[in-house]
Amino acid sequence: MLEVYIIKRFPSFELNVQLKLGREVLALLGENGSGKSTTLKVIAGLVTPDEGYVRIGNTLAFHSELGINLPPQRRSIGFVFQELALFPHLNVYENIAFGLKVRGYSKAKVNEEVEAIMHTLGLAELRFHMPSELSGGQKQRVALARALVVKPKLLLMDEPFSALDQRTKQEVREEVRNILETFSIPAIIVTHDYEDAAILADRICVLSNGRIENSEPAGAPELFEVVST
């Protein structure tokens, strides 16, 4: 479903990542500054690498030698940002509908798709609420609904629980796990929290200094030793 080989050079840092993803949830685990978020942005087309390629399903989204670099809206990716990035002036329905509208869907089709995903994620009663009126968990569900309503081939989540308190974090993690299982979509979750990765992911890659140091099934004792040292 996803094949990536990318090199991105910065003045004091080089990102050099190679990974493959099937129909599974992958956690990119690492400290701040290890290159996790930049990896997601490269895959999504928000940052252009210096070398390499990105293949999403049957689509070659980026290839440095062939001169291919599809814009983000043509990569069939759903992206949940760390700060969630909900539009504060739009209500829940309008936030979820935004991606469909910019893709030119008819009003009837937008309504059909938004109503369906709001029902699936338990957001129907919140349709007219503004982001400022939502709890942290509700905002997370709206952000997920907005990313999933366009039926992406790949879901990317950047530190999705970093702004939540511990109690809310535990509740939202369970919700997100259930949502990922319901939609059965390949996903990459960036986190620096091993517990997030262990609960949500099928496989965990440890990223350090711009490179993947280890890759193991979630819960593997070898991986826990790497993360703990």
ChimeraX attribute file (.defattr): number of C-alpha atoms within 10 A of each C-alpha:
attribute: neighborCount
match mode: 1-to-1
recipient: residues
	/A:1	16
	/A:2	20
	/A:3	17
	/A:4	18
	/A:5	18
	/A:6	23
	/A:7	20
	/A:8	20
	/A:9	13
	/A:10	9
	/A:11	5
	/A:12	5
	/A:13	13
	/A:14	15
	/A:15	23
	/A:16	19
	/A:17	19
	/A:18	15
	/A:19	13
	/A:20	11
	/A:21	18
	/A:22	13
	/A:23	14
	/A:24	17
	/A:25	26
	/A:26	26
	/A:27	30
	/A:28	28
	/A:29	27
	/A:30	23
	/A:31	15
	/A:32	12
	/A:33	13
	/A:34	21
	/A:35	25
	/A:36	29
	/A:37	20
	/A:38	19
	/A:39	25
	/A:40	21
	/A:41	17
	/A:42	20
	/A:43	27
	/A:44	26
	/A:45	21
	/A:46	13
	/A:47	14
	/A:48	17
	/A:49	25
	/A:50	14
	/A:51	15
	/A:52	18
	/A:53	23
	/A:54	27
	/A:55	18
	/A:56	19
	/A:57	16
	/A:58	8
	/A:59	14
	/A:60	16
	/A:61	21
	/A:62	28
	/A:63	19
	/A:64	15
	/A:65	9
	/A:66	9
	/A:67	8
	/A:68	13
	/A:69	18
	/A:70	16
	/A:71	12
	/A:72	18
	/A:73	13
	/A:74	13
	/A:75	23
	/A:76	18
	/A:77	22
	/A:78	26
	/A:79	24
	/A:80	24
	/A:81	19
	/A:82	17
	/A:83	14
	/A:84	21
	/A:85	11
	/A:86	21
	/A:87	14
	/A:88	11
	/A:89	11
	/A:90	16
	/A:91	19
	/A:92	29
	/A:93	22
	/A:94	18
	/A:95	22
	/A:96	29
	/A:97	24
	/A:98	18
	/A:99	19
	/A:100	20
	/A:101	14
	/A:102	9
	/A:103	11
	/A:104	10
	/A:105	14
	/A:106	11
	/A:107	11
	/A:108	8
	/A:109	13
	/A:110	20
	/A:111	14
	/A:112	11
	/A:113	17
	/A:114	26
	/A:115	18
	/A:116	14
	/A:117	19
	/A:118	22
	/A:119	11
	/A:120	13
	/A:121	18
	/A:122	12
	/A:123	21
	/A:124	16
	/A:125	10
	/A:126	17
	/A:127	17
	/A:128	14
	/A:129	15
	/A:130	19
	/A:131	20
	/A:132	12
	/A:133	12
	/A:134	14
	/A:135	12
	/A:136	18
	/A:137	19
	/A:138	18
	/A:139	19
	/A:140	25
	/A:141	21
	/A:142	27
	/A:143	24
	/A:144	25
	/A:145	25
	/A:146	27
	/A:147	24
	/A:148	23
	/A:149	21
	/A:150	20
	/A:151	16
	/A:152	16
	/A:153	18
	/A:154	25
	/A:155	22
	/A:156	25
	/A:157	23
	/A:158	22
	/A:159	22
	/A:160	24
	/A:161	23
	/A:162	14
	/A:163	13
	/A:164	15
	/A:165	10
	/A:166	11
	/A:167	8
	/A:168	14
	/A:169	18
	/A:170	15
	/A:171	11
	/A:172	20
	/A:173	19
	/A:174	14
	/A:175	16
	/A:176	18
	/A:177	14
	/A:178	14
	/A:179	18
	/A:180	19
	/A:181	13
	/A:182	11
	/A:183	10
	/A:184	12
	/A:185	20
	/A:186	19
	/A:187	25
	/A:188	22
	/A:189	24
	/A:190	27
	/A:191	24
	/A:192	20
	/A:193	17
	/A:194	20
	/A:195	14
	/A:196	21
	/A:197	23
	/A:198	17
	/A:199	14
	/A:200	21
	/A:201	23
	/A:202	17
	/A:203	20
	/A:204	26
	/A:205	23
	/A:206	22
	/A:207	25
	/A:208	18
	/A:209	17
	/A:210	21
	/A:211	18
	/A:212	21
	/A:213	13
	/A:214	15
	/A:215	19
	/A:216	16
	/A:217	15
	/A:218	22
	/A:219	17
	/A:220	13
	/A:221	11
	/A:222	12
	/A:223	18
	/A:224	14
	/A:225	9
	/A:226	11
	/A:227	16
	/A:228	7
	/A:229	5
